[in-house]
Amino acid sequence: MVADRHSSDALAAEADVAVTTLFSHFASKEALVFEQDQGFEQGLVRAVADRTPDEPLIPALRREIHALVRHCGAPGAAPVRSMIESSPSLREYEESMRLRHAESLAAAIAADLGVPETSTACRTIARFAIDAYTLAREAPDPQAAVDEIFRMIEAAWGASRLV
């Protein structure tokens, strides 16, 4: 792990626990900061797999990305976002997490459609959806940005041969 200003000692002190206690629950500082990683990934997969048979794919993904943007844009999330932005190791972990989420989402889309997991269209739409979260988070009006981005995603999905 790259050392930076947010050391394990500082995180443990902030939580008012010993470093050993902290890491008995979390494998790394990154895992602590991104503790909801698996829940977010599962939410994306469920948005595809658990939608009703008559619900189109793209609106289901839009709804999940809106929920992520709302959650991560909540007033209490700003200090965590600032910590991530100031830490090279946390930014690197977040990037690898986004790529993993995109691969899981692509696999769910492919399974839903009965096409190979390597489908370029499924992988592309998954990456677009994950990137929509990142781009919207940086926009002045994140919710409007999600809608704008998903209009483009819907057009791209409509142009694919899978629809």
C-alpha positions in Angstrom: 0.0 0.0 0.0 1.3 3.5 -0.9 1.8 5.6 2.2 -0.1 8.9 2.3 -1.5 11.3 4.7 -4.4 9.0 5.7 -2.4 6.4 7.5 -3.9 3.3 9.3 -3.0 4.9 12.6 -4.9 8.1 11.8 -8.0 6.1 10.6 -7.9 3.9 13.8 -7.5 7.1 15.9 -10.5 8.7 14.1 -12.6 5.5 14.8 -11.3 5.5 18.4 -10.0 1.9 18.1 -6.7 0.1 17.9 -5.1 -0.5 14.5 -5.3 -4.2 15.2 -9.0 -4.0 15.9 -9.5 -2.0 12.8 -7.8 -4.5 10.6 -9.4 -7.5 12.3 -12.5 -6.3 10.4 -11.0 -4.8 7.2 -8.1 -6.3 5.2 -6.8 -2.9 4.2 -7.3 0.9 4.5 -8.9 0.7 1.0 -11.3 -2.0 2.1 -12.3 0.1 5.1 -12.9 3.3 3.0 -14.8 1.3 0.3 -16.7 -0.9 2.8 -19.9 -0.8 0.7 -18.0 -2.0 -2.5 -19.7 -5.4 -2.6 -23.1 -4.0 -1.9 -22.8 -1.5 -4.8 -21.6 -4.2 -7.1 -24.5 -6.5 -6.1 -26.9 -3.7 -6.6 -25.8 -3.2 -10.1 -26.1 -6.9 -10.9 -29.5 -7.0 -9.2 -30.7 -4.1 -11.3 -30.3 -6.3 -14.3 -31.2 -9.7 -12.9 -34.1 -8.8 -10.7 -36.0 -6.4 -13.0 -39.4 -7.5 -14.3 -39.6 -9.2 -17.7 -41.3 -6.1 -19.2 -38.8 -3.6 -17.8 -36.1 -2.5 -20.3 -32.5 -2.8 -19.3 -31.3 0.8 -19.6 -34.0 2.4 -17.4 -33.2 -0.2 -14.7 -29.5 0.7 -14.8 -30.3 4.4 -14.8 -32.4 3.9 -11.6 -29.4 2.1 -9.9 -26.9 4.7 -11.0 -29.2 7.5 -9.7 -29.3 5.7 -6.3 -25.5 5.4 -6.2 -25.1 9.1 -7.1 -27.7 10.1 -4.4 -25.9 7.9 -1.8 -22.4 9.0 -2.6 -23.5 12.7 -3.0 -25.2 12.8 0.3 -23.9 15.7 2.6 -22.0 13.3 4.9 -20.1 11.8 2.0 -18.0 14.9 1.2 -15.2 14.1 3.7 -14.8 10.6 2.4 -14.7 11.8 -1.2 -12.1 14.4 -0.2 -10.0 11.7 1.4 -10.2 9.5 -1.7 -9.3 12.4 -4.0 -6.2 13.2 -1.9 -4.9 9.6 -1.7 -3.2 7.9 -4.6 -3.8 4.5 -3.1 -7.5 5.1 -2.6 -7.9 6.5 -6.2 -6.1 3.5 -7.6 -8.3 1.1 -5.5 -11.4 3.0 -6.7 -10.4 2.6 -10.3 -9.8 -1.1 -9.9 -13.2 -1.4 -8.1 -15.0 0.4 -11.0 -13.4 -1.9 -13.6 -14.5 -5.0 -11.5 -18.0 -3.6 -11.2 -18.2 -3.1 -14.9 -17.1 -6.6 -15.6 -19.7 -8.0 -13.1 -22.3 -5.8 -14.7 -21.3 -6.9 -18.2 -21.6 -10.6 -17.1 -25.0 -10.0 -15.7 -26.2 -8.2 -18.9 -24.8 -11.0 -21.0 -26.4 -13.7 -18.9 -29.7 -11.9 -19.1 -29.5 -11.8 -22.9 -28.1 -15.3 -23.2 -25.0 -14.1 -25.0 -21.3 -14.7 -24.3 -19.8 -12.7 -21.4 -17.2 -11.4 -23.8 -19.9 -9.6 -25.8 -18.5 -6.2 -26.7 -21.9 -4.5 -26.5 -22.5 -5.8 -23.0 -19.0 -4.8 -21.8 -19.4 -1.4 -23.4 -22.8 -0.6 -21.9 -21.6 -1.8 -18.5 -18.5 0.5 -18.7 -20.7 3.4 -19.9 -23.0 2.9 -16.9 -20.2 2.8 -14.4 -18.6 5.8 -16.0 -21.9 7.6 -15.8 -21.7 7.4 -12.0 -18.2 9.0 -12.1 -19.1 11.7 -14.5 -22.3 12.6 -12.8 -20.6 12.8 -9.4 -18.4 15.6 -10.8 -21.3 17.5 -12.5 -22.9 20.6 -10.9 -26.3 18.8 -11.1 -25.5 15.1 -10.7 -29.0 13.8 -11.2 -29.5 15.8 -14.4 -26.1 14.5 -15.6 -27.2 10.9 -15.0 -30.3 11.5 -17.2 -28.2 13.2 -19.9 -25.6 10.4 -20.0 -28.3 7.7 -20.0 -30.0 9.2 -23.0 -26.7 8.6 -24.8 -26.3 5.1 -23.3 -29.9 4.3 -24.4 -29.1 5.5 -28.0 -25.9 3.4 -28.0 -27.8 0.3 -26.7 -30.5 0.8 -29.3 -27.8 0.8 -32.0 -26.4 -2.6 -30.8 -27.5 -5.8 -32.4 -28.6 -7.2 -29.0 -31.7 -5.2 -28.6 
